[in-house]
Amino acid sequence: MGLFKKKKKVILEFCTNNLNQFYDDDLFDELEELVNEQDYQVKEMDCLSYCDECTCSPYVLVNSTFVEAETPRELIMKLKEKNT
């Protein structure tokens, strides 16, 4: 039935260096809009210890699972798909 089943909160962890490297103002606004729409919990950290990946592509930890993409827009699309 699931009437009282609590939906698990999605936690996104971002490296601020990665955000600064790959996101311009428009993409950051798009990401912020998605976070607000989906009610994601967000943590911004100075470093998430994925330094090799951080310099190469945009990424996020979704409930502690590493998710990367070739472009920020592609990463945003992956986040949208995760919630459907």
C-alpha positions in Angstrom: 0.0 0.0 0.0 2.7 2.5 0.9 0.6 5.2 2.4 3.1 5.9 5.1 6.2 5.0 3.2 8.7 7.8 3.6 10.5 8.8 0.5 14.3 8.7 0.9 15.9 12.1 0.7 18.4 12.5 -2.1 21.7 14.1 -1.0 23.9 15.8 -3.6 27.5 16.6 -2.7 29.3 19.0 -4.9 33.0 20.1 -4.9 33.0 23.9 -5.1 36.2 23.7 -7.3 34.4 21.5 -9.8 31.3 23.8 -9.8 33.6 26.9 -10.4 35.5 25.1 -13.2 32.5 23.8 -15.2 29.4 25.9 -14.5 28.7 29.3 -15.8 25.9 31.5 -14.3 23.2 30.1 -16.6 24.1 26.4 -15.9 24.4 27.1 -12.2 20.9 28.7 -12.3 19.6 25.6 -14.1 21.2 23.3 -11.5 19.8 25.4 -8.7 16.3 25.2 -10.2 16.5 21.4 -10.4 17.6 21.2 -6.8 14.7 23.3 -5.7 12.1 21.4 -7.9 13.2 18.0 -6.6 13.8 19.1 -3.0 17.3 17.7 -3.1 19.5 18.2 0.0 22.8 19.8 -1.2 26.2 19.9 0.4 29.0 22.0 -1.1 32.4 21.0 0.0 35.8 22.5 -0.7 37.1 19.1 -1.7 35.5 15.6 -2.1 38.9 13.8 -2.7 38.1 13.1 -6.4 40.8 15.4 -7.6 41.8 13.5 -10.8 38.1 13.4 -11.9 37.5 16.9 -10.7 39.9 18.4 -13.3 38.4 16.4 -16.2 34.6 16.6 -15.9 31.7 17.8 -13.9 30.6 15.4 -11.2 28.4 15.0 -8.1 28.0 12.4 -5.4 24.4 11.3 -5.3 23.8 9.6 -1.9 27.6 8.9 -1.8 27.6 7.4 -5.4 29.9 9.1 -7.9 28.1 10.4 -11.0 30.0 12.2 -13.8 29.2 13.5 -17.2 31.0 15.1 -20.2 29.2 18.4 -19.7 27.4 20.2 -16.9 24.1 20.0 -18.9 24.5 16.3 -19.3 25.1 15.9 -15.6 21.9 17.9 -14.9 20.0 15.6 -17.2 21.3 12.6 -15.4 20.1 14.1 -12.1 16.7 14.7 -13.6 16.6 11.0 -14.8 17.5 9.7 -11.3 14.4 11.2 -9.8 12.0 9.7 -12.3 
